Amino acid sequence: MPQFLNSRDADFDVRFTALLGMKREDSPDVDEIVAGIIADVRARGDAAVLELTARFDRLELTAQTMRFTPAEIDGIAATVPAAERDALELAADRIRAYHVRQMPENELWTDPDGATLGWRWTAVQAAGLYVPGGLASYPSSVLMNAVPAKVAGVKRLAITVPTPDGVVNPAVLLAAKIAGVDEVYRIGGAQAVAALAYGTGSIAPVDKITGPGNAFVAAAKRRVFGKVGIDMIAGPSEILVIADADNDPDFIALDLMSQAEHDESAQSILITDDDAFGRKVADAVAARLETLERRAIAGASWRDFGAVITVRDLDEAAALADRIAPEHLELCVADPEALSEKISNAGALFLGGFTPEAVGDYVGGPNHVLPTARSARFSSGLSVLDFMKRTTIARMTPAALKAIGPAAETLAKSESLEAHGLSVRVRLDKLNEG
């Protein structure tokens, strides 16, 4: 059974704080192992990657067979059923249309002192996308990472996807093809992250790495950050649903289970202003757990980390939502837009009873790569901006330098940086000579 909390109870704040502080994932100390893998790949390149792939994925490769050939991709992708192909193409079109609107504009203007100022945006030259293999192999995540990268203008996009025992997910390769991925490598783990970051004989290094993975992949991304950019360190999935009594309990139950079935460490929380409705949803969850294919996973998640919270009113619900800062937030209330205005911390908002989070995972348009573990307090979901960088622009006319240069010189002197001040002063003296 999940936890049942009521904001009217005397111990509510203590229990709610404990709920927020629950450790939801087993994070073994893998950093030392990962450090060794990265050092090995840096030192031996392809040879290290091939040995590690044979050890962990039971797959013997050569430097020539690490990368899928275009013919292999075409052949494997062709086996995807037509309905799935159509769904992936629809998803890609919607994701692309949404992310095109995120493209930032360059700016250039002249200020009152005559200085020309501005900025321009450019894409990173090369990006690497890590795609998990096995049970966690999701073609939708390929689209969510690769499409924004291509919209941003990334010239070279490489994917690493482990294929344990040589087993390939055809839909992943089809998604890569649809998204315009340039290179696909059948490797995974920390060694794939290291290969993308530092390069090997067969894999050229990239500038940024995105995509989810296990504890080893997360540790590798932490270690290579600085050499390359990364998107985020993603934790277990989570959903918060704020719902009033004017909802079908089974709808809400399934929304909660849509995240619980991801991982035993996932978290699903319902906040409602009607205690009886909350109990009905819990009963509906129990009924669904009798039949769901992934009931063992979803049931463990709901039992260990699930919660039903009853509040006095929706204003209180909004305040609690900001403290939770969920990855996904559904607002199944009469006026979701008004309630959303009271909430600042959420990775993604889903407004109204007919906007299940699951639509956002696939075909809604916004990105499903979102901040977890309360990091929505300070970070955002993946966007085209993750694959772009801003360069500032400044040009001083002689008049502009005369106007603002003396202040720069003064500040340089105050910081005891003589050459800084002199680099301005020599120009001012030259202008004054004229």
C-alpha positions in Angstrom: 0.0 0.0 0.0 1.2 3.6 -0.7 1.4 6.2 2.1 -1.7 8.1 2.9 -1.1 11.6 4.1 -3.5 14.4 5.1 -2.4 18.0 5.5 -4.8 18.4 8.4 -2.8 15.8 10.5 -0.5 17.1 13.2 2.5 15.1 11.8 1.9 16.0 8.2 4.9 18.2 7.7 7.2 15.6 9.2 5.8 12.9 7.0 5.8 15.0 3.9 9.4 16.1 4.4 10.3 12.4 4.9 8.5 11.6 1.6 10.6 14.2 -0.2 13.8 12.8 1.3 13.3 9.2 0.5 16.3 7.5 -1.2 14.7 6.0 -4.3 17.6 4.4 -6.0 20.4 2.1 -5.2 23.5 4.0 -6.2 26.5 1.7 -5.7 29.9 3.2 -5.5 30.8 2.7 -9.1 33.0 5.8 -9.6 36.3 3.9 -9.1 35.3 1.3 -11.7 34.2 3.9 -14.1 37.4 5.9 -13.6 39.4 2.9 -14.6 37.2 2.2 -17.7 37.6 5.8 -18.9 41.4 5.7 -18.4 41.6 2.5 -20.3 39.6 3.9 -23.2 41.7 7.0 -23.3 44.8 5.0 -23.3 43.9 2.1 -25.7 41.0 3.4 -27.7 39.2 0.9 -29.9 41.0 -2.1 -28.2 39.6 -1.2 -24.8 36.1 -0.6 -26.1 36.1 -3.9 -28.0 37.3 -5.9 -24.9 34.8 -4.2 -22.6 32.0 -4.9 -25.1 32.9 -8.5 -25.3 33.0 -8.8 -21.5 29.8 -6.9 -20.6 27.6 -7.5 -23.7 29.0 -10.9 -24.8 29.5 -9.5 -28.2 32.7 -9.9 -30.3 33.3 -6.9 -32.5 36.1 -5.4 -34.5 36.9 -1.8 -35.2 35.2 -2.2 -38.5 32.0 -3.7 -37.1 31.4 -1.4 -34.2 29.4 0.9 -36.4 26.2 -0.1 -38.1 26.5 0.3 -41.9 23.8 2.3 -43.7 22.7 -1.0 -45.4 22.4 -2.7 -42.0 20.3 0.1 -40.6 18.1 0.1 -43.7 17.6 -3.7 -43.5 16.9 -3.9 -39.8 14.7 -0.8 -39.8 12.6 -2.3 -42.6 11.4 -5.0 -40.3 9.5 -2.6 -38.1 5.7 -3.1 -38.6 4.0 -0.4 -40.6 1.9 0.9 -37.6 5.0 1.4 -35.5 6.7 3.1 -38.4 3.8 5.5 -38.9 3.7 6.2 -35.2 7.4 7.0 -35.1 7.1 9.3 -38.1 4.1 11.1 -36.5 6.1 11.5 -33.3 9.1 12.8 -35.1 7.1 15.4 -37.1 5.4 16.7 -33.9 8.6 16.8 -31.9 10.3 18.6 -34.8 7.5 21.2 -35.1 7.6 21.9 -31.4 11.3 22.3 -31.2 11.6 24.5 -34.2 9.7 27.1 -32.3 12.4 27.0 -29.6 15.1 28.3 -31.9 16.6 31.5 -30.5 17.3 34.6 -32.5 20.5 36.5 -32.9 20.5 40.1 -31.7 22.6 43.1 -32.6 22.1 46.7 -31.6 23.9 50.0 -31.0 23.6 51.5 -27.5 23.5 55.2 -26.6 27.3 55.4 -26.3 27.7 54.1 -29.9 28.9 50.6 -29.0 27.6 47.8 -31.1 26.5 44.9 -28.9 24.7 41.6 -29.3 25.0 37.8 -29.4 24.7 35.0 -31.9 23.7 31.4 -31.5 25.5 28.5 -33.1 25.1 24.7 -32.7 27.7 22.4 -31.2 29.5 20.8 -34.1 29.1 17.2 -32.9 26.8 15.5 -30.3 26.7 12.0 -28.9 23.5 10.3 -27.8 23.6 7.4 -25.4 20.7 5.0 -25.9 20.2 2.2 -23.3 19.9 -1.3 -24.5 17.9 -4.3 -23.4 14.6 -3.7 -21.6 15.2 0.1 -21.3 15.7 0.5 -25.1 13.2 3.2 -26.1 13.0 4.5 -29.7 11.0 7.4 -28.4 14.0 8.6 -26.5 16.1 8.5 -29.7 13.6 10.9 -31.2 13.5 13.2 -28.2 17.3 13.5 -28.2 18.2 13.4 -31.8 15.4 15.6 -33.3 16.2 18.7 -31.2 19.9 18.2 -32.0 19.2 18.2 -35.7 16.8 21.1 -35.4 19.5 23.1 -33.6 21.9 22.4 -36.5 24.3 19.8 -35.1 26.3 18.7 -38.1 27.3 15.3 -36.7 25.2 13.2 -34.4 26.5 9.9 -33.2 24.5 7.3 -31.2 25.8 4.5 -29.1 23.4 1.7 -28.3 24.5 -1.5 -26.6 23.3 -4.7 -28.3 23.8 -7.5 -25.7 24.4 -10.9 -27.3 23.9 -9.0 -30.7 20.2 -8.4 -30.1 19.1 -5.2 -31.8 15.9 -3.2 -31.3 14.8 -2.5 -34.9 12.6 0.5 -33.8 15.6 2.2 -32.3 17.5 2.0 -35.6 14.4 3.2 -37.5 14.0 6.1 -35.0 17.7 7.0 -35.6 17.1 6.9 -39.4 14.0 9.1 -39.2 15.7 11.6 -36.9 18.7 12.0 -39.3 21.4 10.4 -37.1 24.7 10.2 -38.8 26.5 7.3 -37.0 25.2 4.4 -34.9 27.6 2.3 -32.8 26.7 -1.0 -31.1 28.5 -0.3 -27.9 27.3 0.8 -24.4 28.3 1.4 -20.8 30.9 3.8 -19.4 33.2 2.8 -22.3 30.7 4.2 -24.8 30.6 7.5 -22.9 34.4 7.6 -22.8 34.6 6.8 -26.5 32.3 9.7 -27.3 34.1 12.1 -25.0 37.7 11.3 -25.9 37.4 9.5 -29.2 39.0 6.2 -30.3 40.6 5.1 -33.5 37.2 4.5 -35.0 35.0 7.0 -33.2 35.6 10.7 -33.4 35.0 12.7 -30.2 31.9 14.8 -29.8 31.2 18.1 -28.0 28.2 17.1 -26.0 26.7 13.9 -24.7 23.0 13.4 -23.9 20.8 10.5 -23.0 19.9 8.3 -20.0 21.7 5.3 -18.7 22.4 3.1 -15.6 24.6 4.0 -12.7 27.8 3.4 -14.7 26.7 5.6 -17.5 25.7 8.4 -15.1 29.0 8.2 -13.3 30.8 8.3 -16.6 28.9 11.4 -17.7 29.8 13.1 -14.4 33.5 12.2 -15.0 33.7 13.5 -18.6 31.8 16.7 -17.9 34.2 19.5 -18.6 35.8 17.7 -21.5 32.4 17.6 -23.1 29.0 19.0 -22.1 26.3 16.8 -20.8 22.5 17.2 -20.5 21.8 16.1 -17.0 22.1 13.1 -14.6 18.7 11.5 -14.8 17.2 9.6 -11.9 14.2 7.4 -11.6 11.0 8.6 -13.2 8.3 10.4 -11.2 4.8 11.8 -11.6 2.6 14.0 -9.5 -1.1 14.2 -10.3 -3.3 16.9 -8.8 -6.9 15.8 -9.2 -10.3 16.9 -7.9 -13.2 14.5 -7.4 -14.6 15.2 -10.9 -12.3 12.6 -12.5 -12.6 8.9 -13.3 -10.5 7.2 -10.6 -9.3 4.6 -13.2 -7.9 7.3 -15.4 -5.8 8.7 -12.6 -4.8 5.2 -11.4 -3.4 4.4 -14.9 -1.6 7.8 -15.1 0.1 6.9 -11.8 1.0 3.5 -13.0 2.4 4.8 -16.3 5.4 6.0 -14.4 5.5 3.2 -11.7 5.9 0.6 -14.4 9.2 2.2 -15.6 11.2 1.2 -12.5 10.8 -0.1 -9.0 12.4 3.2 -7.9 9.9 5.4 -9.8 7.6 7.5 -7.7 3.9 8.2 -8.3 2.0 10.7 -6.1 -1.6 11.8 -6.1 -2.7 15.1 -4.4 -6.4 15.6 -4.1 -8.8 17.8 -2.1 -11.2 14.9 -1.6 -10.2 12.1 0.7 -12.8 9.7 -0.6 -11.6 10.2 -4.2 -8.1 9.5 -3.2 -9.2 6.1 -1.7 -11.1 5.3 -4.9 -7.9 6.0 -6.9 -5.9 3.7 -4.6 -8.5 1.0 -5.1 -8.4 1.4 -8.8 -4.6 1.1 -8.7 -4.9 -2.1 -6.7 -7.3 -3.5 -9.3 -5.0 -2.6 -12.2 -2.0 -4.2 -10.5 -3.9 -7.5 -10.8 -3.5 -7.4 -14.6 -0.7 -5.1 -15.7 2.1 -7.0 -17.5 4.7 -5.1 -15.5 2.8 -5.4 -12.2 5.8 -6.6 -10.3 7.7 -3.5 -11.1 4.8 -1.1 -10.8 3.6 -2.7 -7.6 6.9 -2.4 -5.9 7.2 1.3 -6.9 3.7 2.0 -5.7 4.2 0.1 -2.4 7.6 1.6 -1.6 7.4 5.1 -2.9 3.8 5.9 -3.8 1.6 8.4 -1.9 -1.9 9.7 -1.8 -2.1 13.2 -0.2 -5.3 14.9 0.9 -5.2 18.7 1.1 -7.6 21.4 2.2 -7.8 23.0 -1.2 -6.0 23.4 -4.5 -3.9 26.3 -3.3 -2.4 24.0 -0.8 -1.9 21.4 -3.5 0.0 24.0 -5.6 2.3 24.8 -2.7 3.1 21.2 -2.1 3.7 20.7 -5.8 6.4 23.4 -5.8 8.1 21.6 -2.9 8.0 18.3 -4.7 9.2 19.9 -8.0 8.1 16.8 -10.0 9.4 15.6 -13.3 5.8 15.3 -14.7 2.9 17.2 -13.3 -0.7 16.5 -14.3 -3.4 19.0 -13.4 -6.7 17.2 -13.6 -8.9 20.0 -12.2 -11.7 22.2 -13.5 -9.3 25.1 -14.3 -5.9 23.7 -14.9 -4.5 26.8 -16.5 -5.3 28.9 -13.4 -3.8 26.3 -11.1 -0.7 26.1 -13.3 0.0 29.8 -12.8 0.5 29.1 -9.1 3.2 26.5 -9.7 6.8 27.3 -10.6 8.6 24.0 -10.2 7.8 21.2 -12.6 9.7 19.6 -15.5 6.5 19.3 -17.7 2.9 20.3 -17.2 -0.1 18.3 -18.5 -3.3 20.3 -18.3 -6.7 18.8 -18.0 -8.2 15.3 -17.6 -7.6 14.3 -21.3 -3.9 15.1 -21.3 -2.3 11.9 -19.9 1.5 12.1 -19.3 1.9 9.1 -21.6 1.0 11.3 -24.6 3.9 13.5 -23.7 6.2 10.6 -23.7 5.6 9.9 -27.4 3.7 12.3 -29.6 2.7 15.5 -27.7 5.6 17.5 -29.0 7.5 18.8 -25.9 10.5 16.8 -24.9 10.2 13.9 -22.5 13.8 14.2 -21.2 13.1 16.0 -18.0 14.7 16.9 -14.7 14.2 14.4 -11.9 14.9 14.2 -8.1 13.5 17.7 -7.5 16.0 19.3 -9.9 13.0 21.0 -11.7 13.6 23.7 -9.0 16.6 24.9 -11.0 16.7 23.1 -14.4 14.7 22.4 -17.5 13.9 19.6 -19.9 16.0 19.0 -23.0 15.6 21.5 -25.8 17.3 22.8 -28.8 19.2 25.2 -26.5 21.0 22.1 -25.1 22.7 21.7 -28.4 23.5 25.4 -28.9 25.8 28.0 -27.5 25.7 31.7 -27.3 28.6 33.9 -28.4 28.5 37.6 -27.3 29.5 40.4 -29.7 30.9 43.8 -28.9 32.4 46.5 -31.1 33.6 49.9 -29.8 33.8 52.9 -32.0 36.3 55.5 -31.0 33.6 57.6 -29.4 32.2 54.7 -27.5 35.7 53.8 -26.1 36.1 57.5 -25.1 32.7 57.3 -23.3 33.2 54.0 -21.3 36.9 53.3 -21.5 37.9 55.4 -18.5 35.6 53.4 -16.2 37.1 50.2 -17.4 40.6 51.6 -16.7 39.5 52.6 -13.2 38.1 49.2 -12.4 41.3 47.5 -13.8 43.4 49.6 -11.5 41.2 48.8 -8.5 41.8 45.1 -9.2 45.6 45.6 -9.6 45.5 44.3 -13.2 47.9 46.8 -14.8 47.9 45.4 -18.3 44.1 45.5 -18.4 44.1 49.2 -17.7 46.9 50.0 -20.0 45.3 48.2 -22.9 42.5 50.7 -22.6 44.7 53.7 -21.8 47.0 53.4 -24.8 44.0 53.6 -27.1 42.5 56.5 -25.2 45.8 58.4 -25.4 46.0 57.7 -29.2 42.5 59.1 -29.6 43.3 62.1 -27.5 46.4 62.8 -29.7 44.2 63.2 -32.6 
